[in-house]
Protein backbone atom coordinates (compact mmCIF):
# COMPACT_ATOMS: atom_id res chain seq x y z
CA UNK A 1 0.00 0.00 0.00
CA UNK A 2 1.24 3.47 -0.85
CA UNK A 3 -1.43 5.62 0.70
CA UNK A 4 1.23 8.05 1.89
CA UNK A 5 2.08 9.14 -1.64
CA UNK A 6 0.46 12.20 -3.18
CA UNK A 7 -2.56 11.13 -5.23
CA UNK A 8 -3.28 14.31 -7.22
CA UNK A 9 -3.45 14.08 -10.98
CA UNK A 10 -0.06 15.65 -11.70
CA UNK A 11 1.76 13.82 -8.89
CA UNK A 12 0.52 10.41 -9.98
CA UNK A 13 1.20 11.08 -13.67
CA UNK A 14 4.75 12.14 -12.76
CA UNK A 15 5.33 8.69 -11.21
CA UNK A 16 4.10 6.95 -14.39
CA UNK A 17 7.39 5.33 -15.39
CA UNK A 18 8.26 3.94 -11.98
CA UNK A 19 4.73 2.61 -11.47
CA UNK A 20 4.80 0.94 -14.87
CA UNK A 21 8.22 -0.61 -14.43
CA UNK A 22 7.01 -2.37 -11.30
CA UNK A 23 3.63 -3.29 -12.75
CA UNK A 24 4.96 -4.86 -15.94
CA UNK A 25 8.04 -6.43 -14.40
CA UNK A 26 10.09 -5.23 -17.33
CA UNK A 27 12.92 -2.74 -17.68
CA UNK A 28 12.32 -1.09 -21.01
CA UNK A 29 15.53 0.95 -20.66
CA UNK A 30 17.52 -2.19 -21.45
CA UNK A 31 16.35 -1.99 -25.08
CA UNK A 32 16.91 1.73 -25.60
CA UNK A 33 19.74 2.95 -27.82
CA UNK A 34 19.84 6.43 -26.34
CA UNK A 35 18.49 7.87 -29.57
CA UNK A 36 15.25 7.40 -31.48
CA UNK A 37 15.86 3.71 -32.01
CA UNK A 38 15.23 0.86 -29.63
CA UNK A 39 15.87 -2.82 -30.17
CA UNK A 40 12.40 -4.09 -30.98
CA UNK A 41 13.36 -7.62 -31.94
CA UNK A 42 15.49 -8.09 -28.84
CA UNK A 43 12.63 -6.81 -26.68
CA UNK A 44 10.31 -9.33 -28.34
CA UNK A 45 12.69 -12.26 -28.03
CA UNK A 46 14.16 -11.67 -24.58
CA UNK A 47 11.00 -10.80 -22.74
CA UNK A 48 8.49 -12.72 -24.74
CA UNK A 49 8.06 -16.45 -25.09
CA UNK A 50 8.92 -18.72 -27.98
CA UNK A 51 6.07 -19.57 -30.28
CA UNK A 52 6.08 -23.17 -29.03
CA UNK A 53 5.74 -21.97 -25.44
CA UNK A 54 2.94 -19.60 -26.40
CA UNK A 55 0.99 -22.30 -28.17
CA UNK A 56 1.50 -24.65 -25.23
CA UNK A 57 0.34 -22.05 -22.65
CA UNK A 58 -2.69 -21.20 -24.77
CA UNK A 59 -3.70 -24.82 -25.42
CA UNK A 60 -3.52 -25.55 -21.68
CA UNK A 61 -6.06 -22.78 -21.16
CA UNK A 62 -8.47 -23.57 -23.98
CA UNK A 63 -7.22 -20.74 -26.19
CA UNK A 64 -6.61 -20.95 -29.94
CA UNK A 65 -6.96 -23.69 -32.50
CA UNK A 66 -10.10 -22.00 -33.80
CA UNK A 67 -11.64 -23.11 -37.10
CA UNK A 68 -11.22 -21.41 -40.48
CA UNK A 69 -14.55 -21.23 -42.27
CA UNK A 70 -14.95 -20.60 -46.01
CA UNK A 71 -17.71 -18.04 -46.64
CA UNK A 72 -18.99 -19.57 -49.89
CA UNK A 73 -22.12 -17.45 -50.16
CA UNK A 74 -20.10 -14.28 -49.59
CA UNK A 75 -17.79 -15.36 -52.41
CA UNK A 76 -20.79 -15.96 -54.68
CA UNK A 77 -22.14 -12.47 -54.01
CA UNK A 78 -18.66 -11.00 -54.54
CA UNK A 79 -18.41 -12.73 -57.93
CA UNK A 80 -21.82 -11.38 -58.97
CA UNK A 81 -20.39 -7.92 -58.33
CA UNK A 82 -16.94 -8.44 -59.90
CA UNK A 83 -15.58 -8.28 -63.43
CA UNK A 84 -15.17 -11.63 -65.19
CA UNK A 85 -12.35 -13.66 -63.66
CA UNK A 86 -12.33 -11.57 -60.49
CA UNK A 87 -13.63 -12.35 -57.01
CA UNK A 88 -11.30 -14.08 -54.55
CA UNK A 89 -12.56 -16.79 -52.18
CA UNK A 90 -13.27 -15.41 -48.69
CA UNK A 91 -12.35 -17.23 -45.47
CA UNK A 92 -12.78 -16.28 -41.85
CA UNK A 93 -11.00 -17.44 -38.71
CA UNK A 94 -13.67 -17.97 -36.09
CA UNK A 95 -11.91 -16.46 -33.10
CA UNK A 96 -15.25 -16.13 -31.31
CA UNK A 97 -14.63 -19.79 -30.43
CA UNK A 98 -12.04 -18.72 -27.81
CA UNK A 99 -13.07 -18.94 -24.12
CA UNK A 100 -13.99 -15.26 -23.74
CA UNK A 101 -15.38 -14.93 -27.26
CA UNK A 102 -12.59 -13.17 -29.14
CA UNK A 103 -8.94 -13.38 -30.25
CA UNK A 104 -8.08 -11.23 -27.22
CA UNK A 105 -7.96 -14.46 -25.19
CA UNK A 106 -4.62 -15.09 -26.92
CA UNK A 107 -3.12 -11.86 -25.57
CA UNK A 108 -4.63 -12.32 -22.13
CA UNK A 109 -3.44 -15.94 -21.91
CA UNK A 110 0.21 -14.90 -22.08
CA UNK A 111 -0.10 -11.74 -19.96
CA UNK A 112 -1.91 -13.54 -17.17
CA UNK A 113 0.44 -16.56 -17.33
CA UNK A 114 3.36 -14.16 -17.02
CA UNK A 115 1.76 -12.31 -14.08
CA UNK A 116 1.22 -15.61 -12.29
CA UNK A 117 4.79 -16.71 -13.00
CA UNK A 118 6.18 -13.47 -11.57
CA UNK A 119 4.11 -13.96 -8.43
CA UNK A 120 1.63 -11.10 -8.84
CA UNK A 121 -1.61 -11.57 -6.87
CA UNK A 122 -3.79 -9.88 -9.44
CA UNK A 123 -3.99 -8.25 -12.86
CA UNK A 124 -5.42 -4.94 -14.04
CA UNK A 125 -6.34 -3.92 -17.55
CA UNK A 126 -7.70 -0.66 -18.89
CA UNK A 127 -10.15 -1.59 -21.64
CA UNK A 128 -13.80 -1.18 -22.58
CA UNK A 129 -13.62 -4.02 -25.04
CA UNK A 130 -13.12 -7.74 -25.50
CA UNK A 131 -9.70 -7.62 -23.88
CA UNK A 132 -11.27 -7.01 -20.46
CA UNK A 133 -13.38 -10.13 -20.76
CA UNK A 134 -10.33 -12.05 -21.94
CA UNK A 135 -8.16 -10.97 -18.99
CA UNK A 136 -11.00 -11.66 -16.55
CA UNK A 137 -11.54 -15.12 -18.04
CA UNK A 138 -7.86 -16.06 -17.91
CA UNK A 139 -7.50 -14.60 -14.39
CA UNK A 140 -10.38 -16.84 -13.32
CA UNK A 141 -8.49 -19.87 -14.68
CA UNK A 142 -5.32 -18.95 -12.78
CA UNK A 143 -7.08 -17.87 -9.58
CA UNK A 144 -5.73 -14.32 -9.83
CA UNK A 145 -7.72 -11.27 -8.82
CA UNK A 146 -8.74 -9.00 -11.65
CA UNK A 147 -9.72 -5.36 -12.05
CA UNK A 148 -10.98 -4.00 -15.36
CA UNK A 149 -11.13 -0.22 -15.84
CA UNK A 150 -13.60 0.92 -18.49
CA UNK A 151 -14.37 4.21 -20.15
CA UNK A 152 -18.09 3.62 -20.13
CA UNK A 153 -20.41 6.59 -19.74
CA UNK A 154 -20.93 10.16 -20.83
CA UNK A 155 -21.57 12.75 -18.10
CA UNK A 156 -25.29 11.83 -18.16
CA UNK A 157 -24.37 8.22 -17.20
CA UNK A 158 -25.48 7.06 -20.62
CA UNK A 159 -23.39 4.18 -21.95
CA UNK A 160 -23.05 2.16 -25.14
CA UNK A 161 -24.91 -1.14 -24.70
CA UNK A 162 -21.80 -2.90 -26.01
CA UNK A 163 -19.61 -1.56 -23.18
CA UNK A 164 -22.21 -2.28 -20.53
CA UNK A 165 -22.47 -5.86 -21.78
CA UNK A 166 -18.68 -6.11 -21.54
CA UNK A 167 -18.83 -5.03 -17.89
CA UNK A 168 -21.38 -7.78 -17.27
CA UNK A 169 -19.13 -10.34 -18.93
CA UNK A 170 -16.09 -9.29 -16.86
CA UNK A 171 -18.15 -9.53 -13.66
CA UNK A 172 -19.38 -12.94 -14.75
CA UNK A 173 -15.71 -14.06 -14.57
CA UNK A 174 -15.33 -12.62 -11.06
CA UNK A 175 -13.58 -9.37 -11.96
CA UNK A 176 -14.14 -6.00 -10.33
CA UNK A 177 -15.19 -3.52 -12.98
CA UNK A 178 -14.55 0.18 -12.51
CA UNK A 179 -16.62 2.29 -14.87
CA UNK A 180 -15.58 5.84 -15.69
CA UNK A 181 -16.94 8.76 -17.65
CA UNK A 182 -15.21 9.93 -20.82
CA UNK A 183 -11.66 11.17 -20.62
CA UNK A 184 -8.01 10.18 -21.01
CA UNK A 185 -7.53 10.53 -17.23
CA UNK A 186 -8.70 6.94 -17.07
CA UNK A 187 -4.97 6.38 -17.17
CA UNK A 188 -4.60 8.31 -13.91
CA UNK A 189 -7.16 6.10 -12.16
CA UNK A 190 -5.40 3.08 -13.68
CA UNK A 191 -2.00 4.17 -12.29
CA UNK A 192 -3.50 4.79 -8.84
CA UNK A 193 -4.97 1.28 -8.85
CA UNK A 194 -1.64 -0.24 -9.88
CA UNK A 195 0.08 1.59 -7.02
CA UNK A 196 -2.59 0.70 -4.49
CA UNK A 197 -2.87 -3.01 -5.33
CA UNK A 198 0.60 -3.88 -6.64
CA UNK A 199 -1.09 -5.92 -9.36
CA UNK A 200 0.32 -6.68 -12.80
CA UNK A 201 -0.48 -4.30 -15.66
CA UNK A 202 -1.95 -6.68 -18.25
CA UNK A 203 -1.37 -4.04 -20.91
CA UNK A 204 -2.39 -4.76 -24.46
CA UNK A 205 0.97 -3.52 -25.63
CA UNK A 206 3.57 -5.57 -23.76
CA UNK A 207 5.73 -8.10 -25.62
CA UNK A 208 3.77 -10.91 -23.90
CA UNK A 209 0.46 -9.57 -25.12
CA UNK A 210 1.61 -9.20 -28.71
CA UNK A 211 3.48 -12.50 -28.72
CA UNK A 212 0.18 -14.10 -27.71
CA UNK A 213 -1.30 -13.06 -31.05
CA UNK A 214 1.57 -14.60 -33.02
CA UNK A 215 -0.08 -18.00 -32.62
CA UNK A 216 -3.03 -16.63 -34.58
CA UNK A 217 -0.94 -15.81 -37.64
CA UNK A 218 0.95 -19.07 -37.30
CA UNK A 219 -2.26 -21.13 -37.06
CA UNK A 220 -3.69 -19.35 -40.11
CA UNK A 221 -0.74 -20.45 -42.21
CA UNK A 222 -0.67 -24.02 -40.87
CA UNK A 223 -4.42 -24.56 -41.21
CA UNK A 224 -4.60 -22.93 -44.62
CA UNK A 225 -1.74 -25.09 -45.87
CA UNK A 226 -3.67 -28.12 -44.75
CA UNK A 227 -6.92 -26.93 -46.33
CA UNK A 228 -5.66 -25.36 -49.54
CA UNK A 229 -2.02 -26.36 -49.89
CA UNK A 230 -0.83 -22.75 -49.77
CA UNK A 231 -0.97 -19.56 -47.74
CA UNK A 232 -3.75 -17.01 -48.15
CA UNK A 233 -2.88 -14.27 -50.65
CA UNK A 234 -4.27 -11.56 -48.37
CA UNK A 235 -4.98 -11.46 -44.64
CA UNK A 236 -7.17 -8.62 -43.37
CA UNK A 237 -6.83 -7.51 -39.74
CA UNK A 238 -9.12 -5.10 -37.93
CA UNK A 239 -6.79 -2.40 -36.65
CA UNK A 240 -7.10 -0.29 -33.52
CA UNK A 241 -4.11 -0.26 -31.16
CA UNK A 242 -2.03 -2.22 -33.67
CA UNK A 243 -1.38 -5.39 -31.66
CA UNK A 244 -3.77 -7.59 -33.58
CA UNK A 245 -2.14 -6.78 -36.90
CA UNK A 246 1.41 -6.88 -35.50
CA UNK A 247 1.02 -10.25 -33.78
CA UNK A 248 -0.79 -11.85 -36.70
CA UNK A 249 1.79 -10.63 -39.21
CA UNK A 250 4.67 -11.85 -37.04
CA UNK A 251 3.05 -15.25 -36.69
CA UNK A 252 2.53 -15.51 -40.45
CA UNK A 253 6.20 -14.65 -41.00
CA UNK A 254 7.28 -17.25 -38.43
CA UNK A 255 5.24 -19.80 -40.40
CA UNK A 256 7.05 -18.75 -43.58
CA UNK A 257 4.11 -16.96 -45.20
CA UNK A 258 6.37 -14.27 -46.68
CA UNK A 259 4.15 -13.50 -49.68
CA UNK A 260 0.89 -13.00 -47.82
CA UNK A 261 -0.13 -9.35 -48.00
CA UNK A 262 -1.25 -7.78 -44.73
CA UNK A 263 -4.15 -5.34 -44.89
CA UNK A 264 -5.32 -3.30 -41.91
CA UNK A 265 -8.95 -2.22 -41.73
CA UNK A 266 -10.62 0.31 -39.43
CA UNK A 267 -14.08 1.78 -39.16
CA UNK A 268 -14.04 5.35 -40.37
CA UNK A 269 -14.97 7.69 -37.50
CA UNK A 270 -13.68 10.86 -39.11
CA UNK A 271 -14.80 14.03 -37.35
CA UNK A 272 -15.57 12.50 -33.97
CA UNK A 273 -13.30 13.45 -31.08
CA UNK A 274 -12.50 10.44 -28.92
CA UNK A 275 -12.29 12.42 -25.67
CA UNK A 276 -15.46 14.45 -26.23
CA UNK A 277 -18.22 13.94 -23.68
CA UNK A 278 -20.86 15.02 -26.19
CA UNK A 279 -19.59 12.84 -29.06
CA UNK A 280 -18.81 9.73 -27.01
CA UNK A 281 -22.19 8.13 -27.65
CA UNK A 282 -22.59 9.37 -31.21
CA UNK A 283 -20.34 6.61 -32.52
CA UNK A 284 -21.51 3.01 -32.82
CA UNK A 285 -18.10 1.39 -32.66
CA UNK A 286 -16.06 1.41 -29.50
CA UNK A 287 -12.96 -0.12 -31.06
CA UNK A 288 -11.52 -1.15 -34.43
CA UNK A 289 -11.96 2.42 -35.55
CA UNK A 290 -9.76 5.17 -36.97
CA UNK A 291 -9.91 7.10 -33.67
CA UNK A 292 -7.49 4.50 -32.32
CA UNK A 293 -6.13 3.02 -35.55
CA UNK A 294 -4.51 6.11 -37.02
CA UNK A 295 -3.03 7.66 -33.83
CA UNK A 296 -1.58 4.30 -32.72
CA UNK A 297 -0.19 3.50 -36.18
CA UNK A 298 1.52 6.87 -36.47
CA UNK A 299 2.61 7.04 -32.82
CA UNK A 300 2.64 3.54 -31.30
CA UNK A 301 4.49 4.62 -28.16
CA UNK A 302 1.48 6.65 -27.02
CA UNK A 303 0.25 3.47 -25.28
CA UNK A 304 0.32 2.62 -21.57
CA UNK A 305 3.84 1.14 -21.67
CA UNK A 306 7.09 3.00 -22.56
CA UNK A 307 7.58 1.05 -25.80
CA UNK A 308 4.64 -0.59 -27.51
CA UNK A 309 5.16 -4.07 -28.90
CA UNK A 310 2.32 -3.35 -31.34
CA UNK A 311 3.87 -1.55 -34.30
CA UNK A 312 1.46 -1.93 -37.22
CA UNK A 313 3.30 0.13 -39.86
CA UNK A 314 6.19 -2.32 -39.55
CA UNK A 315 4.01 -5.03 -41.12
CA UNK A 316 1.15 -3.37 -42.93
CA UNK A 317 1.06 -3.40 -46.75
CA UNK A 318 -2.19 -1.54 -47.07
CA UNK A 319 -4.62 0.24 -44.73
CA UNK A 320 -8.29 0.73 -45.61
CA UNK A 321 -11.34 2.16 -43.91
CA UNK A 322 -14.97 1.12 -44.12
CA UNK A 323 -17.98 3.01 -42.79
CA UNK A 324 -20.16 2.04 -39.84
CA UNK A 325 -23.18 1.28 -42.05
CA UNK A 326 -21.07 -1.09 -44.17
CA UNK A 327 -19.93 -3.08 -41.14
CA UNK A 328 -23.50 -3.36 -39.84
CA UNK A 329 -24.69 -4.55 -43.27
CA UNK A 330 -21.93 -7.18 -43.42
CA UNK A 331 -22.74 -8.31 -39.86
CA UNK A 332 -26.35 -8.86 -40.85
CA UNK A 333 -25.21 -10.60 -44.06
CA UNK A 334 -22.95 -12.97 -42.13
CA UNK A 335 -25.94 -14.12 -40.07
CA UNK A 336 -28.40 -14.18 -42.96
CA UNK A 337 -26.45 -16.01 -45.67
CA UNK A 338 -23.65 -17.76 -43.80
CA UNK A 339 -25.58 -18.66 -40.64
CA UNK A 340 -22.92 -17.11 -38.39
CA UNK A 341 -24.13 -14.56 -35.86
CA UNK A 342 -21.03 -12.68 -34.72
CA UNK A 343 -20.37 -9.31 -33.10
CA UNK A 344 -20.27 -6.18 -35.24
CA UNK A 345 -16.84 -4.69 -34.41
CA UNK A 346 -14.92 -7.83 -35.40
CA UNK A 347 -16.59 -7.71 -38.80
CA UNK A 348 -14.78 -4.52 -39.78
CA UNK A 349 -12.14 -6.53 -41.61
CA UNK A 350 -14.83 -8.69 -43.21
CA UNK A 351 -16.51 -5.62 -44.70
CA UNK A 352 -13.11 -4.60 -46.09
CA UNK A 353 -12.43 -8.11 -47.41
CA UNK A 354 -15.81 -8.15 -49.18
CA UNK A 355 -14.68 -5.12 -51.18
CA UNK A 356 -11.01 -6.13 -51.70
CA UNK A 357 -12.00 -9.64 -52.89
CA UNK A 358 -13.66 -7.99 -55.89
CA UNK A 359 -10.29 -6.58 -57.03
CA UNK A 360 -8.57 -9.96 -56.73
CA UNK A 361 -8.49 -12.88 -59.17
CA UNK A 362 -10.91 -15.78 -58.82
CA UNK A 363 -8.14 -18.23 -57.98
CA UNK A 364 -6.89 -16.10 -55.10
CA UNK A 365 -7.87 -16.23 -51.44
CA UNK A 366 -8.50 -13.59 -48.80
CA UNK A 367 -8.73 -14.40 -45.12
CA UNK A 368 -10.33 -12.36 -42.34
CA UNK A 369 -8.44 -13.22 -39.17
CA UNK A 370 -11.10 -12.76 -36.50
CA UNK A 371 -14.70 -12.93 -35.44
CA UNK A 372 -15.99 -11.95 -31.99
CA UNK A 373 -18.93 -13.10 -29.89
CA UNK A 374 -22.27 -11.41 -30.00
CA UNK A 375 -24.94 -11.19 -27.30
CA UNK A 376 -27.41 -8.91 -25.57
CA UNK A 377 -26.18 -5.32 -25.88
CA UNK A 378 -23.29 -6.31 -28.12
CA UNK A 379 -25.31 -6.89 -31.23
CA UNK A 380 -26.39 -5.03 -34.35
CA UNK A 381 -29.93 -4.36 -33.04
CA UNK A 382 -29.26 -2.81 -29.62
CA UNK A 383 -26.30 -0.93 -31.09
CA UNK A 384 -28.36 0.55 -33.93
CA UNK A 385 -31.29 1.10 -31.57
CA UNK A 386 -29.00 3.00 -29.21
CA UNK A 387 -27.65 5.13 -32.08
CA UNK A 388 -31.23 6.01 -33.06
CA UNK A 389 -32.05 6.93 -29.46
CA UNK A 390 -29.07 9.33 -29.54
CA UNK A 391 -30.55 11.02 -32.61
CA UNK A 392 -28.31 9.33 -35.18
CA UNK A 393 -30.33 8.56 -38.32
CA UNK A 394 -30.20 5.00 -39.68
CA UNK A 395 -31.06 4.64 -43.35
CA UNK A 396 -30.25 2.70 -46.51
CA UNK A 397 -28.34 4.54 -49.21
CA UNK A 398 -24.81 5.21 -50.40
CA UNK A 399 -22.39 4.67 -47.47
CA UNK A 400 -20.04 7.28 -48.96
CA UNK A 401 -22.53 9.90 -47.76
CA UNK A 402 -22.32 8.73 -44.14
CA UNK A 403 -21.49 11.54 -41.70
CA UNK A 404 -20.13 10.15 -38.42
CA UNK A 405 -22.32 11.07 -35.48
CA UNK A 406 -25.14 12.28 -37.76
CA UNK A 407 -26.19 9.17 -39.64
CA UNK A 408 -25.40 5.54 -40.32
CA UNK A 409 -25.93 4.62 -43.95
CA UNK A 410 -26.48 0.93 -44.64
CA UNK A 411 -25.50 0.22 -48.25
CA UNK A 412 -28.69 0.03 -50.32
CA UNK A 413 -26.95 -2.68 -52.36
CA UNK A 414 -23.87 -4.75 -51.51
CA UNK A 415 -22.07 -3.31 -54.56
CA UNK A 416 -21.84 0.00 -52.70
CA UNK A 417 -19.53 -1.45 -50.04
CA UNK A 418 -16.10 -0.01 -50.70
CA UNK A 419 -12.87 -0.27 -48.76
CA UNK A 420 -11.22 3.14 -49.04
CA UNK A 421 -7.43 3.24 -49.05
CA UNK A 422 -5.51 5.46 -46.67
CA UNK A 423 -2.31 6.90 -48.12
CA UNK A 424 0.42 4.65 -46.65
CA UNK A 425 3.28 7.06 -47.37
CA UNK A 426 1.37 9.82 -45.66
CA UNK A 427 0.91 7.63 -42.56
CA UNK A 428 4.61 6.72 -42.64
CA UNK A 429 5.57 10.38 -42.85
CA UNK A 430 3.33 11.17 -39.88
CA UNK A 431 4.95 8.33 -37.96
CA UNK A 432 8.46 9.64 -38.70
CA UNK A 433 7.45 13.18 -37.79
CA UNK A 434 6.05 11.97 -34.44
CA UNK A 435 9.10 9.80 -33.77
CA UNK A 436 11.59 12.65 -34.15
CA UNK A 437 9.44 15.37 -32.60
CA UNK A 438 11.43 17.29 -30.01
CA UNK A 439 14.60 15.27 -30.71
CA UNK A 440 17.28 17.84 -31.48
CA UNK A 441 20.35 15.64 -31.98
CA UNK A 442 21.46 14.26 -35.32
CA UNK A 443 19.93 10.94 -36.20
CA UNK A 444 22.39 8.05 -36.25
CA UNK A 445 22.49 5.25 -38.82
CA UNK A 446 20.83 3.07 -36.16
CA UNK A 447 18.01 5.58 -35.85
CA UNK A 448 17.50 5.74 -39.61
CA UNK A 449 17.53 1.96 -39.91
CA UNK A 450 15.02 1.69 -37.04
CA UNK A 451 12.67 4.22 -38.64
CA UNK A 452 12.93 2.39 -41.98
CA UNK A 453 12.11 -0.96 -40.31
CA UNK A 454 9.31 0.54 -38.28
CA UNK A 455 7.65 1.96 -41.42
CA UNK A 456 8.45 -0.97 -43.74
CA UNK A 457 10.40 1.39 -45.98
CA UNK A 458 14.06 2.14 -46.74
CA UNK A 459 16.66 4.42 -45.17
CA UNK A 460 16.43 6.42 -48.41
CA UNK A 461 12.72 7.01 -47.80
CA UNK A 462 13.37 8.03 -44.19
CA UNK A 463 16.13 10.47 -45.24
CA UNK A 464 13.82 12.00 -47.83
CA UNK A 465 11.01 12.48 -45.31
CA UNK A 466 13.36 13.99 -42.76
CA UNK A 467 14.66 16.34 -45.45
CA UNK A 468 11.08 17.38 -46.24
CA UNK A 469 10.51 18.05 -42.56
CA UNK A 470 13.37 20.53 -42.76
CA UNK A 471 16.09 18.44 -41.15
CA UNK A 472 19.24 17.45 -42.98
CA UNK A 473 20.63 13.97 -42.38
CA UNK B 1 -33.05 2.98 5.14
CA UNK B 2 -32.46 1.63 1.64
CA UNK B 3 -29.61 -0.74 2.32
CA UNK B 4 -28.18 -2.80 5.15
CA UNK B 5 -24.75 -4.16 5.90
CA UNK B 6 -23.79 -6.90 3.44
CA UNK B 7 -26.16 -5.77 0.68
CA UNK B 8 -24.77 -5.77 -2.86
CA UNK B 9 -24.70 -2.13 -3.91
CA UNK B 10 -23.38 0.31 -6.46
CA UNK B 11 -21.54 3.50 -5.60
CA UNK B 12 -20.47 6.59 -7.48
CA UNK B 13 -17.50 8.79 -6.85
CA UNK B 14 -15.93 11.91 -8.31
CA UNK B 15 -12.37 11.07 -9.37
CA UNK B 16 -11.44 14.53 -10.63
CA UNK B 17 -13.40 17.77 -10.40
CA UNK B 18 -13.52 19.93 -13.55
CA UNK B 19 -10.63 22.11 -12.33
CA UNK B 20 -8.40 19.11 -11.58
CA UNK B 21 -8.71 17.44 -14.97
CA UNK B 22 -6.10 17.12 -17.72
CA UNK B 23 -5.46 20.36 -19.57
CA UNK B 24 -5.66 18.56 -22.86
CA UNK B 25 -9.41 18.03 -23.18
CA UNK B 26 -12.20 19.09 -25.51
CA UNK B 27 -14.34 21.93 -24.14
CA UNK B 28 -17.38 19.79 -23.31
CA UNK B 29 -15.37 17.22 -21.34
CA UNK B 30 -13.42 19.85 -19.40
CA UNK B 31 -16.64 21.26 -17.96
CA UNK B 32 -17.74 18.01 -16.29
CA UNK B 33 -16.11 15.94 -13.51
CA UNK B 34 -14.48 12.56 -14.13
CA UNK B 35 -16.85 10.14 -12.42
CA UNK B 36 -16.52 6.47 -11.53
CA UNK B 37 -18.88 3.67 -10.52
CA UNK B 38 -18.09 0.44 -8.71
CA UNK B 39 -19.98 -2.33 -6.92
CA UNK B 40 -19.52 -4.13 -3.64
CA UNK B 41 -20.93 -5.29 -0.30
CA UNK B 42 -22.06 -2.48 1.98
CA UNK B 43 -19.86 -2.13 5.07
CA UNK B 44 -22.03 0.45 6.88
CA UNK B 45 -24.74 -0.89 9.21
CA UNK B 46 -27.44 1.02 7.31
CA UNK B 47 -27.46 3.54 4.49
CA UNK B 48 -29.84 5.53 2.30
CA UNK B 49 -29.40 6.35 -1.38
CA UNK B 50 -27.21 9.44 -1.55
CA UNK B 51 -25.25 8.63 1.62
CA UNK B 52 -21.47 8.39 1.53
CA UNK B 53 -20.69 4.75 2.32
CA UNK B 54 -17.88 2.22 2.40
CA UNK B 55 -18.03 -1.02 0.42
CA UNK B 56 -15.94 -4.12 -0.04
CA UNK B 57 -15.63 -4.92 -3.76
CA UNK B 58 -15.92 -8.44 -5.14
CA UNK B 59 -12.13 -8.88 -4.99
CA UNK B 60 -11.90 -7.44 -1.46
CA UNK B 61 -10.86 -3.81 -1.90
CA UNK B 62 -12.47 -1.38 0.51
CA UNK B 63 -13.52 1.91 -1.06
CA UNK B 64 -15.78 4.86 -0.35
CA UNK B 65 -18.43 6.55 -2.49
CA UNK B 66 -22.03 7.71 -2.72
CA UNK B 67 -24.64 4.97 -2.62
CA UNK B 68 -26.63 5.04 -5.86
CA UNK B 69 -28.24 1.61 -6.19
CA UNK B 70 -29.06 -1.53 -4.20
CA UNK B 71 -29.03 -4.91 -5.99
CA UNK B 72 -27.69 -3.47 -9.27
CA UNK B 73 -28.67 -5.62 -12.25
CA UNK B 74 -28.08 -5.55 -16.00
CA UNK B 75 -30.52 -4.18 -18.50
CA UNK B 76 -28.70 -4.83 -21.77
CA UNK B 77 -30.96 -6.57 -24.25
CA UNK B 78 -31.43 -7.31 -27.94
CA UNK B 79 -33.27 -4.02 -28.12
CA UNK B 80 -36.26 -2.91 -30.07
CA UNK B 81 -37.02 -3.85 -33.62
CA UNK B 82 -34.66 -2.15 -36.06
CA UNK B 83 -36.67 -2.46 -39.26
CA UNK B 84 -34.03 -0.63 -41.30
CA UNK B 85 -31.97 -3.84 -41.56
CA UNK B 86 -34.75 -6.20 -42.64
CA UNK B 87 -34.07 -5.83 -46.39
CA UNK B 88 -30.50 -7.12 -46.11
CA UNK B 89 -31.16 -10.85 -45.80
CA UNK B 90 -33.90 -10.81 -48.45
CA UNK B 91 -31.72 -8.84 -50.87
CA UNK B 92 -28.74 -11.18 -50.55
CA UNK B 93 -30.81 -14.38 -50.70
CA UNK B 94 -32.43 -13.11 -53.87
CA UNK B 95 -29.01 -12.40 -55.39
CA UNK B 96 -27.91 -15.93 -54.53
CA UNK B 97 -31.10 -17.28 -56.16
CA UNK B 98 -31.05 -21.00 -56.92
CA UNK B 99 -27.34 -20.99 -56.27
CA UNK B 100 -27.95 -20.60 -52.52
CA UNK B 101 -25.86 -22.94 -50.41
Interface residues (C-beta under 8 A of the other chain):
Chain A: X8 X9 X73 X76 X77 X80 X122 X145 X146 X147 X152 X153 X155 X157 X161 X164 X165 X168 X171 X174 X175 X176 X177 X178 X179 X180 X181 X182 X183 X184 X185 X188 X189 X196 X197 X273 X275 X276 X277 X278 X328 X329 X332 X333 X335 X336 X337 X376 X377 X378 X379 X380 X381 X382 X383 X384 X385 X386 X388 X394 X395 X396 X410 X413 X414
Chain B: X15 X16 X20 X21 X22 X24 X25 X26 X28 X29 X31 X32 X33 X34 X35 X36 X37 X38 X39 X57 X58 X59 X60 X61 X74 X76 X77 X78 X79 X80 X81 X82 X84 X85 X87 X88 X89 X91 X92 X93 X95 X96 X99 X100 X101
